């Protein structure tokens, strides 16, 4: 992309190139100071920007380098105001104005020199195994850090933990600058700058580089459907006020506020350049787009087309709910979240039409590839994140909408059946078609000390500290679940059939709540049997068809094995059944379990 097309501030050998869109401005100047904070009553170096016919203003200012603080002074309708750069790669904080006029906030010019990146290749799309986490609350509770809000550097110390379970990608909740210091991040204030409470652009580059060094791809979560209600640098940016100004004029309303004016090419380009920044400047491996149904798809697809042309190997994920093939076939995304997979699994695990609910989510059809769907059977941040003192979506009265960790919804981590069902959920997630995703804490049965709350959220909550608890991650129950997750992930990595597009149901037993499916990739053939019922089949007395697979069958996973929290002899260790003349094998099939076999 040519320098003269880029928005923001970009150091060059001739100085710093500034470019901003302000079509209603009569004059735009850049004001610059040096130091850590803006001094509003001190003198500043000033330079006028030149207007183009398209309403962009730009200039190269000699002698300006990295670390310089700057603001845009905009004259519009005879009024003069100072604004942060909408495309600033760094800011002091989120807020610009204060009632007393003493704000010390400013945009910051960021270094553009090459970074010593680790050698790392973005995984093929079928090879993503994602761990979703939140930067601010993932470290600091019951660990050596002991701090209320974690930073990029703090979270780097946890990469070995994530990698030890076989995950090869992390997906942080949004990391762009948001209001205040405590938030999930879905209230963006400055889209191009990393959250100042988490660290600087240099810290973020180090974070990605460290992840790559551990074998972890990085998928950033971006919010292009609305801006935060406070500290929004785009609002009435150049003095034009209709609907919130040039970035929002004519934009649709969302549940979280007015959406951007996606019908304007300049707004599309703004978000294209923001997405491009994550790939070019931070070496991201993918992006997850929040709530794409709140964006006009005909405009969104234009941005995705540009991204696909420029970055064909990057995994572009939509949170498009409900999942629909349009977002892939016409919308130019690679994948979409599959929320119904979680909700239907949750219902199946309490005995609500269990077989039919699972049959409705297992196959990736009508999507072309299994990796077109991202499955999170144990829940995502949305399903687990708490609010309103535990009564989000009237959760106290409506179990089906309750925001909790899955283990809490099923009876609590000290309930053996609840733990078994959570093991089943992840083992199924790892063996069914689709890209598996685990939200932080699900892998160690993180749960509440009180039934009224789930995961940490933005507001104050009477039930206490919701952050990731490292003491829980290391206790006996947490270690058992982590071992199950690691074993399930290892089976997925060791068997390309589980990452292929092949899938067929070979057995449905509604009477006993059992189903089985086969997945194949050339000579790699896997039979997966799922028991979502209370009946426990011992003495190898459950017969299951192999779907035409031949040879001896060796168990590669049983979610009820003793080492995972089940019991000795639950599975089929040492038992290598071969198909009968009717094409069936006889196996042990524990209650509430996933048992997987490899045909050898």
C-alpha positions in Angstrom: 0.0 0.0 0.0 1.5 3.4 -1.0 2.5 5.7 1.8 0.3 8.5 0.4 -2.8 6.2 0.8 -2.2 5.4 4.4 -4.0 7.1 7.3 -2.3 7.9 10.6 1.3 9.1 11.3 4.2 7.3 9.6 7.9 8.2 10.2 10.0 8.4 7.1 13.5 9.4 6.2 12.2 12.9 5.4 10.2 13.3 8.6 6.7 12.1 9.7 3.9 11.7 7.1 0.5 12.6 8.5 -2.9 11.8 6.8 -6.4 12.2 8.1 -9.9 12.3 6.7 -11.8 15.5 7.6 -14.1 16.5 4.7 -15.9 19.3 6.6 -12.8 20.9 8.0 -11.8 24.3 6.8 -8.3 23.9 8.1 -6.3 21.1 9.7 -3.1 21.5 11.6 -1.0 19.0 13.5 0.4 20.2 16.8 3.4 18.4 18.3 5.1 18.2 21.7 7.8 16.0 23.3 7.4 14.3 26.6 5.3 11.6 28.3 2.1 13.7 28.7 0.5 16.4 26.7 0.8 19.9 28.3 -2.3 21.7 27.0 -1.1 25.2 28.1 2.4 24.9 26.7 3.6 25.8 23.2 3.5 23.2 20.5 5.2 22.9 17.2 2.6 23.3 14.5 2.3 22.4 10.8 -0.6 22.8 8.3 -1.8 19.8 6.4 -2.9 20.1 2.7 -6.4 19.2 1.6 -7.0 16.8 -1.3 -10.3 16.9 -3.3 -11.4 13.7 -1.5 -11.4 15.4 1.9 -8.1 13.9 3.1 -5.5 16.2 4.7 -1.8 15.3 4.6 1.7 16.6 4.9 5.2 15.4 5.8 6.7 17.3 8.7 10.5 17.2 8.9 12.3 16.4 12.0 9.5 14.5 13.7 10.2 10.9 14.8 8.9 8.2 17.0 7.7 9.2 20.5 6.4 12.6 19.5 3.1 13.5 20.9 0.6 15.1 18.6 -3.0 16.3 18.2 -5.0 17.5 15.2 -6.3 21.0 15.4 -9.5 21.2 13.3 -11.2 24.4 12.2 -14.8 23.8 11.1 -17.7 26.3 11.0 -15.5 28.8 12.6 -14.9 26.6 15.7 -11.5 25.2 16.6 -11.1 21.9 18.4 -8.3 19.5 19.1 -8.8 15.8 18.3 -6.8 12.6 18.6 -5.8 10.9 15.4 -8.4 8.3 14.5 -5.6 6.1 13.1 -3.0 6.8 15.8 -0.9 3.7 16.5 -0.6 4.7 20.1 -2.3 7.1 22.5 -1.5 8.1 26.1 -5.0 6.9 27.1 -8.6 6.9 25.8 -10.1 10.2 26.9 -9.3 13.5 25.1 -11.4 16.2 26.8 -12.0 17.1 30.4 -14.4 19.8 31.6 -11.5 21.9 32.9 -9.6 21.7 29.5 -6.6 20.1 31.2 -6.5 16.8 29.4 -3.0 15.4 29.0 -3.9 12.8 26.4 -2.4 12.8 22.9 -1.7 10.5 20.0 1.9 9.2 19.8 4.1 8.7 16.7 5.2 5.1 16.7 8.5 3.6 15.5 8.5 2.2 12.0 11.8 0.4 11.9 11.8 -3.4 11.1 11.2 -5.7 14.0 13.3 -8.8 14.6 10.4 -11.2 14.1 10.6 -15.0 14.9 10.3 -17.2 11.8 6.7 -18.4 11.9 4.2 -19.6 9.4 0.5 -19.1 9.8 -1.1 -22.6 10.1 -3.2 -24.0 7.3 -6.9 -23.3 8.0 -7.7 -26.9 9.0 -4.9 -26.8 11.6 -6.1 -24.1 14.0 -6.8 -25.2 17.6 -7.8 -22.0 19.4 -7.6 -20.9 23.0 -9.7 -17.7 23.6 -8.6 -15.5 26.5 -8.8 -12.0 28.0 -5.6 -10.1 28.5 -6.5 -8.1 31.6 -7.9 -11.0 33.7 -5.7 -13.9 32.5 -2.9 -13.3 34.9 -2.5 -11.8 38.4 -4.9 -13.9 40.5 -3.2 -16.5 42.8 0.0 -16.4 40.9 3.3 -14.7 41.5 2.2 -11.5 39.7 -0.6 -10.6 42.2 -1.9 -7.6 40.3 -5.4 -6.5 39.3 -5.0 -6.0 35.6 -2.6 -8.1 33.5 -0.5 -6.7 30.7 0.8 -8.2 27.4 4.1 -9.0 29.2 2.3 -10.7 32.1 0.3 -13.0 29.7 3.5 -14.0 27.9 4.5 -15.9 31.0 1.4 -18.1 30.5 2.2 -19.2 27.0 3.8 -22.5 28.1 0.6 -23.3 30.0 -1.5 -22.9 26.8 0.9 -24.7 24.6 1.3 -27.6 27.0 -2.3 -28.6 26.2 -1.7 -28.7 22.5 -3.3 -25.4 21.5 -1.6 -23.8 18.6 -3.4 -20.4 18.5 -4.6 -17.8 21.0 -7.5 -15.4 20.4 -7.4 -12.5 22.9 -10.6 -10.5 23.4 -10.2 -7.0 21.8 -7.0 -5.3 22.6 -7.6 -1.9 21.0 -7.8 1.2 23.3 -11.1 1.3 25.2 -12.5 3.5 27.9 -10.8 3.3 31.3 -8.6 0.3 32.1 -11.1 -2.6 32.9 -13.2 -4.0 30.1 -13.7 -7.0 27.8 -12.7 -4.6 25.0 -16.0 -4.4 23.0 -16.2 -0.7 23.5 -13.5 0.6 21.2 -12.3 4.2 21.7 -9.2 4.3 19.5 -9.2 1.5 16.9 -5.5 1.5 15.9 -3.9 1.9 19.3 -3.4 -1.0 21.8 -5.1 -0.6 25.2 -2.7 1.6 27.3 -3.4 -0.5 30.4 -2.0 -3.6 28.6 1.1 -2.0 27.1 2.6 -0.2 24.1 2.8 -1.1 20.5 6.3 -2.4 21.2 4.9 -4.6 24.0 2.2 -5.9 21.6 4.8 -6.8 19.0 6.8 -8.6 21.6 3.7 -10.4 22.7 3.0 -11.7 19.2 6.6 -12.6 18.7 6.8 -14.5 22.0 3.6 -16.4 21.1 5.1 -17.3 17.7 8.3 -18.5 19.5 6.1 -20.9 21.5 4.3 -22.2 18.4 1.2 -20.1 19.0 -0.6 -18.3 16.2 -2.3 -15.0 17.2 -5.9 -14.1 16.1 -7.0 -10.6 17.1 -10.6 -9.8 17.8 -11.8 -6.6 16.1 -15.0 -4.6 16.6 -16.2 -2.8 13.5 -19.9 -2.8 14.1 -20.0 0.0 16.7 -17.8 2.3 18.8 -17.7 2.7 22.6 -20.2 5.0 24.1 -17.5 7.1 25.8 -14.0 8.3 24.8 -14.8 7.7 21.1 -12.2 9.4 18.9 -14.4 9.2 15.8 -17.5 11.0 17.2 -18.1 14.3 15.4 -14.5 14.2 14.4 -14.3 17.1 12.0 -17.1 19.2 13.6 -19.9 17.7 11.5 -22.6 16.5 14.0 -25.3 14.6 12.1 -25.8 11.1 13.6 -22.4 11.5 15.3 -20.4 12.9 12.4 -18.7 11.6 9.3 -17.9 8.2 10.6 -21.5 7.4 11.7 -23.8 9.5 9.4 -26.5 7.1 8.2 -25.1 4.2 10.1 -27.5 1.6 11.4 -28.3 1.4 15.1 -27.0 -1.6 17.1 -27.8 -2.8 20.7 -24.5 -1.1 21.7 -24.9 2.3 20.0 -24.8 3.7 16.5 -22.9 1.7 14.0 -20.3 3.2 11.6 -21.3 4.6 8.2 -20.2 1.5 6.3 -21.9 2.9 3.1 -19.0 5.4 2.8 -15.9 4.2 1.0 -13.7 6.2 3.4 -15.2 4.3 6.4 -14.7 1.0 4.6 -11.1 2.0 3.9 -10.6 3.0 7.6 -11.5 -0.5 8.7 -9.6 -2.1 5.9 -6.5 -0.2 7.0 -7.1 -1.1 10.6 -7.3 -4.8 9.7 -4.3 -4.5 7.5 -2.3 -3.0 10.4 -2.7 -6.2 12.4 -1.1 -8.2 9.6 1.6 -5.8 8.5 2.7 -4.3 11.7 1.9 -7.0 14.2 2.2 -10.2 12.1 -1.2 -11.5 13.2 -2.3 -14.9 11.8 -6.0 -14.1 11.7 -8.8 -11.8 12.7 -12.2 -12.4 14.4 -14.8 -9.8 13.4 -17.3 -9.1 16.1 -21.1 -9.2 15.4 -20.9 -9.1 11.6 -24.7 -9.3 11.3 -24.7 -5.7 12.6 -22.8 -4.6 9.5 -24.2 -4.3 6.0 -22.8 -7.4 4.3 -22.5 -5.8 0.9 -20.1 -3.3 2.2 -18.3 -5.6 4.6 -17.6 -8.1 1.8 -15.7 -5.3 -0.1 -13.2 -5.0 2.8 -12.9 -8.8 3.2 -12.2 -9.1 -0.6 -9.3 -6.6 -0.3 -8.0 -8.5 2.8 -8.2 -11.9 1.0 -6.4 -10.5 -2.0 -3.6 -9.1 0.2 -3.3 -11.7 2.9 -4.6 -15.0 1.4 -3.1 -17.2 4.1 -4.7 -15.4 7.1 -7.7 -16.9 8.9 -10.6 -14.5 8.8 -13.4 -15.4 11.1 -16.9 -13.8 11.5 -19.1 -13.8 14.5 -22.0 -14.3 12.2 -25.0 -15.5 14.3 -26.7 -17.6 13.4 -24.1 -19.2 11.2 -25.0 -19.0 7.5 -23.0 -20.1 4.4 -23.4 -16.6 2.8 -20.7 -15.2 5.1 -18.3 -17.6 3.4 -19.5 -18.0 -0.1 -20.3 -14.3 -0.7 -19.0 -12.5 2.4 -15.4 -13.5 1.7 -14.7 -14.8 5.2 -12.9 -18.1 5.8 -15.0 -19.1 8.9 -17.8 -18.2 11.2 -18.5 -18.9 14.8 -21.1 -21.7 15.4 -22.9 -20.6 18.5 -25.7 -23.2 18.2 -23.0 -25.9 18.7 -22.6 -24.6 22.3 -26.2 -24.0 23.1 -27.4 -27.4 21.7 -24.6 -29.2 23.5 -25.6 -27.5 26.7 -29.2 -28.7 26.3 -28.1 -32.2 25.2 -26.0 -32.6 28.4 -29.1 -32.2 30.6 -31.0 -34.8 28.6 -33.1 -32.5 26.4 -33.5 -34.5 23.1 -29.8 -35.2 23.4 -29.3 -37.3 20.3 -31.3 -35.0 18.0 -29.6 -31.9 19.3 -26.1 -33.4 18.7 -27.1 -34.6 15.2 -28.1 -31.1 14.4 -24.6 -29.6 15.1 -22.1 -32.3 14.2 -22.0 -32.1 10.4 -20.4 -29.0 8.8 -22.8 -29.1 5.9 -23.9 -26.9 4.1 -20.5 -25.3 4.6 -17.9 -26.6 2.2 -15.1 -27.1 4.7 -15.1 -28.2 8.3 -12.8 -25.3 9.1 -15.6 -22.9 7.9 -17.1 -23.4 11.4 -15.5 -22.5 14.7 -17.1 -24.7 17.5 -16.9 -23.9 21.2 -19.0 -26.6 22.9 -18.0 -25.5 26.4 -18.9 -21.8 25.6 -17.2 -18.6 24.6 -16.7 -15.3 26.5 -20.3 -14.4 25.6 -21.8 -17.6 27.0 -19.7 -17.6 30.2 -19.2 -13.9 30.8 -21.3 -12.7 33.7 -23.1 -9.3 34.3 -25.9 -7.8 36.4 -24.7 -9.7 39.5 -25.4 -13.0 37.9 -28.7 -12.1 36.3 -27.6 -11.5 32.7 -30.4 -12.4 30.3 -32.5 -13.1 33.4 -30.2 -16.0 34.2 -31.5 -16.5 37.7 -34.9 -17.5 36.2 -33.9 -18.9 32.9 -31.3 -21.7 33.0 -31.1 -21.8 29.2 -29.8 -18.2 29.0 -27.6 -18.3 32.1 -24.1 -17.0 31.7 -21.9 -19.5 33.5 -19.0 -21.9 33.0 -20.4 -25.1 31.6 -19.4 -27.1 34.7 -21.5 -24.6 36.9 -24.5 -25.0 34.6 -24.3 -28.8 35.0 -24.0 -29.0 38.8 -20.6 -27.5 39.8 -17.0 -28.7 39.6 -17.5 -30.9 42.7 -20.2 -32.9 40.9 -18.7 -35.9 39.2 -21.4 -36.0 36.5 -20.9 -32.4 35.7 -17.1 -33.0 35.3 -17.8 -36.0 33.1 -20.1 -34.0 30.9 -17.5 -31.2 30.5 -14.9 -33.8 29.5 -17.4 -35.2 27.0 -17.9 -31.7 25.6 -14.2 -31.0 24.9 -13.5 -34.5 23.6 -16.4 -34.1 21.2 -15.2 -30.6 20.2 -11.8 -32.0 19.4 -13.1 -35.0 17.3 -16.1 -33.5 15.4 -15.8 -31.4 12.2 -14.9 -27.7 12.7 -12.2 -25.6 14.3 -12.2 -26.2 18.1 -12.0 -23.2 20.4 -11.7 -23.3 24.2 -12.4 -20.2 26.4 -9.9 -19.7 29.2 -10.9 -21.6 32.4 -13.0 -24.2 30.7 -9.9 -26.4 30.4 -9.5 -26.6 34.2 -13.1 -26.5 35.3 -12.8 -23.0 36.5 -16.0 -22.3 38.4 -17.6 -20.0 40.9 -17.6 -20.3 44.7 -21.2 -19.2 44.4 -23.8 -20.4 41.9 -24.7 -16.8 41.0 -21.8 -15.8 38.8 -19.6 -16.9 35.9 -16.7 -15.2 34.3 -15.3 -11.7 34.9 -17.1 -8.8 33.2 -16.8 -5.1 32.9 -18.7 -3.9 35.9 -18.6 -4.2 39.6 -20.1 -7.4 40.9 -21.2 -8.3 44.4 -19.9 -11.9 44.0 -16.3 -10.9 44.0 -13.2 -11.7 41.9 -14.1 -13.3 38.5 -10.6 -13.4 37.0 -8.8 -16.6 35.9 -7.8 -18.4 39.1 -4.3 -20.0 38.9 -4.9 -21.9 42.1 -7.9 -23.6 40.6 -6.0 -24.4 37.4 -3.4 -26.3 39.5 -5.7 -28.2 41.9 -6.5 -31.9 41.5 -9.7 -31.4 39.5 -8.2 -28.8 37.3 -5.2 -31.0 36.5 -7.5 -33.9 35.5 -9.5 -31.8 33.1 -6.3 -30.2 31.7 -5.0 -33.7 31.0 -8.2 -34.6 29.2 -7.9 -31.5 27.1 -4.3 -32.2 26.3 -5.0 -35.8 25.4 -8.0 -34.9 23.2 -5.9 -32.2 21.4 -3.1 -34.7 20.9 -5.5 -37.2 19.3 -6.6 -34.4 16.9 -3.0 -33.6 16.0 -2.0 -37.2 15.5 -5.0 -38.0 13.2 -5.4 -35.9 10.1 -8.9 -37.5 9.7 -10.1 -35.3 12.6 -9.0 -32.2 10.7 -10.4 -33.2 7.4 -13.7 -32.5 5.7 -14.8 -36.1 5.9 -17.7 -37.0 8.2 -20.5 -39.5 8.3 -22.9 -40.7 11.0 -22.8 -44.5 11.2 -24.9 -45.2 14.3 -27.9 -43.7 16.1 -29.3 -45.4 19.2 -31.9 -43.1 20.7 -33.0 -45.7 23.2 -29.6 -45.6 24.9 -28.6 -42.0 23.8 -25.6 -43.2 21.8 -24.4 -42.1 18.4 -21.2 -42.8 16.4 -19.5 -41.2 13.4 -16.5 -42.0 11.2 -13.9 -39.6 9.9 -11.3 -40.6 7.3 -8.3 -39.1 5.5 -6.6 -41.6 3.2 -5.4 -44.5 5.4 -6.2 -42.6 8.7 -9.6 -43.8 9.9 -11.3 -42.8 13.2 -14.5 -44.1 14.7 -15.9 -41.8 17.4 -18.7 -43.1 19.8 -20.6 -40.7 22.0 -22.7 -41.7 25.0 -24.9 -38.9 26.2 -26.8 -41.1 28.6 -26.7 -42.5 32.2 -26.3 -46.1 31.1 -22.8 -47.6 31.6 -21.9 -50.5 29.2 -19.2 -52.8 30.6 -17.8 -56.2 29.7 -17.5 -55.1 26.1 -21.2 -55.6 25.6 -22.1 -52.6 23.5 -22.1 -53.2 19.8 -21.4 -50.4 17.4 -21.1 -50.5 13.6 -17.8 -49.4 12.1 -19.3 -47.9 9.0 -17.4 -50.3 6.8 -14.0 -49.7 8.4 -12.0 -52.9 8.7 -9.1 -54.2 10.7 -8.4 -54.1 14.4 -9.6 -51.1 16.3 -7.4 -49.5 19.0 -8.8 -47.0 21.5 -7.1 -43.6 21.2 -9.3 -41.7 23.7 -11.8 -42.4 26.4 -13.0 -39.3 28.3 -13.9 -41.4 31.3 -10.4 -42.8 31.9 -9.2 -42.7 35.4 -6.4 -40.2 34.7 -9.0 -37.7 33.6 -11.3 -38.2 36.6 -13.2 -41.2 35.6 -12.5 -44.8 36.8 -10.1 -47.6 36.1 -11.3 -49.9 33.4 -13.8 -47.5 32.0 -12.5 -47.7 28.5 -11.0 -50.3 26.2 -7.3 -50.4 27.1 -5.7 -53.6 25.9 -8.9 -54.5 23.9 -8.5 -54.5 20.1 -11.8 -55.6 18.7 -12.3 -56.5 15.0 -15.6 -56.2 13.2 -18.1 -59.1 13.3 -19.7 -60.5 10.2 -22.3 -57.8 10.7 -19.6 -55.1 10.7 -19.8 -54.3 14.4 -17.3 -54.2 17.2 -18.1 -54.8 20.9 -16.8 -52.2 23.3 -17.0 -50.8 26.8 -18.9 -47.5 26.6 -19.0 -45.5 29.8 -21.9 -43.2 30.7 -21.5 -39.6 29.5 -18.4 -40.2 27.4 -16.6 -39.9 24.1 -14.7 -43.0 23.1 -12.6 -42.9 19.9 -10.9 -45.7 18.0 -8.4 -45.9 15.2 -8.7 -48.6 12.6 -5.3 -50.2 12.2 
